[in-house]
Amino acid sequence: MYPLFRTPNRVIAMLVGWSLFSAGLSALVSGIADVPLGRGLVLFAPTYFLWLLFLIPNYFMCRTLPLDKRAWTMVIGNQLWIMLAMALLWALLGRGYALILDSLADSAPYLEYFSAGLFTNLVIFAGQFEFFVLLHYLLIALQRGRDLEQQALQQELLTSKAELRALRATIHPHFLFNALNVLANITDSEPAQARNFCVRLADFLRYSVAYGDRPTATLGAELEHVQNYLSIERERFGDRLCTDIEASEELLGTPVPSLMLFPLVENAIKHGIDSCIEGGCLKLRAGTDDGRLHIEISNPLDELGHKRQGTGIGLISLRQRLKNRYGDEATLQTCREDDLFVARICLPLRKAPAAVN
């Protein structure tokens, strides 16, 4: 469809604008060709609407002659032949219209008026034709840019979903293996504790499945999810694992990417506390500064020097998800500070309705 005809308002605006243009141009050509104004409006204004019928289809010709795939000489040559053919056809139709007016009004020599203004009209038509050619190529370029942007956004969304599914697929087997071992050990000796453990495990998995395909969750939901995870891991680590989580009440409803905190917390357990002889304390802080949300997760470093080599998919996927969603507005930084490993996330602080409670 022609871009300017996609909505009724555009069609109305174009017809009104072209009517005013036709009236003004008729007055101009009538003055140049020494034609009475009233008769010039009757003769020329309707023929200018023929221009519109000739110029609009050129949009589709421009689509078949893209500038990036054809030689400039070929594009210009084809457009010139099209312009000449349209100008000739318009002149013939205009002459026929003038003859009809002559037959209806014997006292007005409309054919002479048409011939007097023909050269001026052809010059103006050529200028209008070139203007519309440039306009059409501009519209095509804008549409192509929008299409490419839409395709990029769709690709980013598919990539984010694929990375999230890959993250879930790599984390759950490792986590479930340890969790089921713990459950097997406490089932006979502590049945009540085993039931509570199963409830926490079910809540953890339910959240992972429910939010795995959702783009956002609230910070409160994310904190509850990692607390479920930590309570399950505490059954395995016992006193070797302590946690210290702080977040302001007003931040709990803040929208953040779903399953954002878990990879960082899981890394802190797997590559930090699990390798420390006496365990350690995992600390998580969430606060605001300059209208941005800051989250910091820290854990003690490996004391044994036997650092486990991970795949790094958790941090890589999270960085890519943050980039896809926030661009350069979000950062994920990791570093060593004294005897701690620290991960810091910085996000724009938004109160968006897209957040999931």
C-alpha positions in Angstrom: 0.0 0.0 0.0 1.1 3.5 -0.7 2.5 4.9 2.5 0.4 8.1 2.5 -2.8 6.1 2.1 -2.4 3.9 5.2 -4.9 5.8 7.3 -8.0 7.8 6.4 -6.6 11.0 7.9 -3.5 10.8 5.6 -5.8 10.4 2.6 -7.9 13.4 3.6 -4.9 15.5 4.3 -3.3 14.7 1.0 -6.5 15.4 -1.0 -7.0 18.7 0.8 -3.4 19.7 0.3 -3.4 18.8 -3.3 -6.7 20.7 -3.9 -5.1 23.8 -2.5 -2.0 23.2 -4.6 -4.0 22.7 -7.7 -5.9 25.9 -7.2 -2.8 27.9 -6.5 -0.9 26.4 -9.5 -3.9 27.0 -11.8 -3.9 30.7 -10.8 -0.1 30.9 -11.5 -0.3 29.2 -14.9 -3.4 31.2 -15.8 -1.4 34.4 -15.1 1.6 33.2 -17.1 -0.5 32.0 -20.1 -2.8 35.1 -20.0 -5.9 32.9 -19.3 -8.9 34.3 -17.3 -8.7 33.0 -13.7 -12.1 31.3 -13.6 -11.5 29.5 -16.9 -8.0 28.6 -15.9 -9.3 26.9 -12.7 -11.9 25.0 -14.7 -9.3 23.9 -17.3 -6.1 23.3 -15.3 -7.2 22.2 -11.7 -8.8 18.9 -12.8 -5.8 18.0 -15.0 -3.5 18.5 -12.0 -5.3 15.7 -10.3 -4.2 13.5 -13.2 -0.7 14.3 -12.1 -1.5 12.8 -8.7 -2.7 9.6 -10.4 0.5 9.5 -12.5 2.9 10.3 -9.6 1.7 8.0 -6.9 2.3 4.7 -8.9 5.9 5.8 -9.3 6.4 4.7 -5.6 6.1 1.1 -6.8 8.5 1.7 -9.7 11.0 3.1 -7.2 10.7 -0.1 -5.2 11.5 -2.2 -8.3 14.5 0.1 -8.9 16.3 0.3 -5.5 19.2 2.7 -5.4 21.5 0.2 -3.6 21.0 -2.6 -6.1 21.0 -0.7 -9.5 23.5 1.5 -11.2 22.7 5.2 -10.9 22.7 5.6 -14.7 20.2 2.9 -15.1 17.9 4.3 -12.4 18.1 7.8 -13.8 17.5 6.6 -17.4 14.5 4.5 -16.5 13.0 7.4 -14.4 13.5 9.8 -17.3 11.7 7.5 -19.8 8.8 7.1 -17.3 8.6 10.8 -16.9 8.5 11.4 -20.6 5.8 8.8 -21.1 3.7 10.2 -18.3 4.1 13.7 -19.6 3.0 12.7 -23.1 0.0 10.8 -21.7 -1.0 13.7 -19.5 -0.7 16.1 -22.5 -3.0 13.9 -24.6 -5.6 13.5 -21.8 -5.4 17.2 -21.0 -5.9 18.1 -24.7 -9.0 15.7 -24.8 -10.4 17.4 -21.7 -9.9 20.8 -23.3 -11.8 19.6 -26.4 -14.7 18.5 -24.3 -14.8 21.9 -22.6 -14.8 23.5 -26.0 -17.8 21.5 -27.1 -19.7 22.5 -24.0 -18.8 26.2 -24.1 -18.5 27.6 -27.6 -17.4 31.0 -26.5 -14.3 29.9 -24.6 -11.3 28.6 -26.5 -10.2 26.1 -23.9 -7.9 24.2 -26.3 -6.0 27.5 -27.0 -5.7 28.1 -23.3 -4.4 24.6 -22.8 -1.8 25.0 -25.6 -0.8 28.4 -24.2 0.0 26.9 -20.7 1.3 23.5 -22.0 5.1 24.4 -21.8 4.8 25.8 -18.3 2.7 22.9 -17.1 5.2 20.4 -18.5 8.1 22.1 -16.8 6.2 22.1 -13.5 5.2 18.4 -14.0 8.9 17.5 -14.5 9.8 19.2 -11.3 6.9 17.5 -9.5 7.9 14.2 -10.9 11.5 14.5 -9.7 10.3 15.7 -6.3 8.1 12.6 -5.9 10.9 10.3 -7.0 13.1 11.7 -4.2 10.2 11.5 -1.7 9.4 7.9 -2.7 13.1 6.8 -2.2 13.1 8.6 1.2 9.9 6.8 2.2 11.3 3.5 1.1 14.6 4.1 3.0 12.6 5.0 6.2 10.4 1.9 5.9 13.4 -0.3 5.3 15.1 1.2 8.4 11.9 0.5 10.5 11.8 -3.0 9.2 15.4 -3.6 10.0 14.9 -2.2 13.5 11.9 -4.4 14.0 13.8 -7.4 12.9 16.6 -6.6 15.2 14.3 -6.2 18.1 12.6 -9.5 17.3 16.0 -11.2 17.0 17.1 -9.7 20.4 13.9 -11.0 22.0 14.5 -14.5 20.5 18.1 -14.4 21.6 17.2 -13.4 25.2 14.6 -16.2 25.4 17.1 -18.7 24.0 19.7 -17.6 26.5 17.3 -17.8 29.4 16.2 -21.3 28.5 19.9 -22.3 28.1 20.6 -20.8 31.5 17.8 -22.8 33.1 18.9 -26.0 31.3 22.5 -25.7 32.6 21.6 -24.7 36.2 18.8 -27.0 37.1 20.6 -30.4 36.6 23.5 -29.3 38.8 21.2 -27.9 41.4 18.7 -30.7 41.4 21.5 -33.3 41.8 22.6 -31.7 45.0 19.1 -31.0 46.3 17.9 -34.6 45.7 21.0 -35.9 47.6 20.1 -33.7 50.5 16.5 -34.9 50.4 17.5 -38.5 50.4 19.7 -38.0 53.5 17.0 -36.3 55.6 13.9 -38.2 54.5 14.2 -41.0 57.1 15.8 -39.1 60.0 13.8 -35.8 59.7 10.5 -36.4 57.8 9.0 -33.0 58.8 12.2 -31.2 57.6 12.1 -33.2 54.4 8.5 -32.1 53.8 9.5 -28.4 54.3 12.5 -29.0 52.0 10.2 -30.4 49.3 7.9 -27.3 49.6 10.8 -24.9 49.2 12.2 -26.9 46.3 8.8 -26.9 44.6 8.4 -23.1 45.1 11.9 -22.6 43.6 11.1 -24.7 40.5 7.7 -23.2 40.1 9.1 -19.7 39.9 11.9 -20.8 37.5 9.3 -22.3 35.2 6.7 -19.6 35.5 9.1 -16.7 35.0 11.4 -18.4 32.5 9.4 -17.0 29.6 8.5 -13.6 31.1 10.7 -10.6 30.5 10.4 -9.0 33.9 9.6 -9.7 37.6 9.6 -7.5 40.6 12.8 -7.2 42.7 10.8 -8.6 45.7 9.9 -11.7 43.7 13.5 -12.2 42.6 14.7 -11.8 46.2 12.2 -14.4 47.4 13.4 -16.7 44.7 17.0 -16.6 45.7 16.1 -16.9 49.4 14.3 -20.1 48.5 17.4 -21.3 46.7 19.6 -20.3 49.7 17.4 -22.1 52.2 17.7 -25.2 50.1 21.5 -24.9 49.9 21.6 -24.2 53.6 20.4 -27.8 54.2 23.6 -28.9 52.4 26.1 -26.5 53.8 24.7 -26.1 57.3 26.6 -23.6 59.4 29.1 -23.1 56.6 26.6 -20.8 54.8 25.3 -17.6 56.2 23.4 -14.9 54.3 22.9 -11.2 54.7 20.2 -9.7 52.4 19.2 -6.0 52.6 16.7 -4.2 50.3 14.5 -1.2 51.0 10.7 -1.9 51.1 10.0 0.7 48.5 12.3 -1.1 46.0 10.5 -4.5 46.2 8.0 -3.5 43.4 10.8 -2.3 41.1 10.7 -4.2 37.7 13.9 -6.1 36.9 14.7 -8.8 34.3 13.4 -12.2 35.5 15.9 -14.7 36.9 18.5 -11.9 37.1 19.8 -12.5 40.6 19.9 -16.3 40.6 23.0 -16.8 38.3 25.0 -14.4 40.5 23.9 -16.1 43.7 24.5 -19.5 42.3 28.0 -18.5 41.2 28.7 -17.1 44.6 27.8 -20.5 46.2 29.3 -22.8 43.6 32.6 -20.9 43.0 33.0 -19.2 46.3 31.5 -20.6 49.5 31.6 -24.2 48.4 35.4 -24.0 48.0 36.0 -22.3 51.3 37.0 -24.6 54.2 34.8 -22.8 56.7 32.2 -21.6 54.2 31.3 -17.9 54.4 28.7 -15.2 54.2 26.9 -14.3 51.1 25.8 -10.6 51.1 23.3 -9.0 48.9 22.5 -5.3 49.0 19.9 -3.4 46.9 19.7 0.4 46.9 19.3 3.5 44.8 21.5 6.3 43.8 21.0 9.1 41.2 17.7 7.5 40.0 19.4 4.1 39.4 19.0 0.7 41.0 22.3 -0.7 42.4 22.6 -4.4 43.5 25.8 -5.8 45.0 26.4 -9.5 45.7 29.7 -10.5 47.5 31.1 -13.7 48.7 34.5 -14.9 50.1 37.1 -16.1 47.7 38.3 -19.7 47.2 40.8 -20.3 50.1 42.0 -23.6 48.7 43.2 -22.1 45.4 41.3 -24.8 43.5 39.0 -22.5 41.6 36.4 -24.3 39.7 36.4 -23.6 36.0 32.8 -22.7 35.0 31.4 -22.2 31.5 30.7 -18.6 32.2 27.3 -18.9 30.5 25.5 -17.4 33.5 27.4 -14.0 33.5 27.6 -13.9 29.7 23.9 -14.5 29.3 23.0 -12.0 32.0 25.2 -9.3 30.4 23.6 -9.9 27.0 20.1 -9.8 28.5 20.8 -6.5 30.2 22.2 -5.0 27.0 19.2 -6.2 25.0 16.8 -4.7 27.4 18.6 -1.5 28.6 21.3 -0.9 26.1 24.2 1.1 27.6 22.1 2.2 30.6 22.7 -1.1 32.4 26.0 -2.6 33.6 27.2 -5.8 35.2 30.7 -5.6 36.7 32.6 -8.2 38.6 35.9 -7.8 40.5 38.0 -9.0 43.4 38.2 -6.7 46.5 40.5 -7.9 49.2 39.3 -11.4 50.1 35.9 -11.0 48.4 34.5 -11.5 44.9 31.9 -8.8 44.2 29.3 -8.6 41.4 27.5 -5.3 40.9 24.5 -4.6 38.7 23.4 -1.1 37.9 20.0 -0.5 36.2 17.7 2.4 35.3 15.1 2.7 38.1 11.8 2.4 36.4 8.3 1.9 37.7 6.9 0.1 34.7 3.5 -1.5 34.4 5.2 -4.4 32.6 6.5 -5.7 35.9 5.1 -9.0 37.1 4.0 -9.2 40.7 
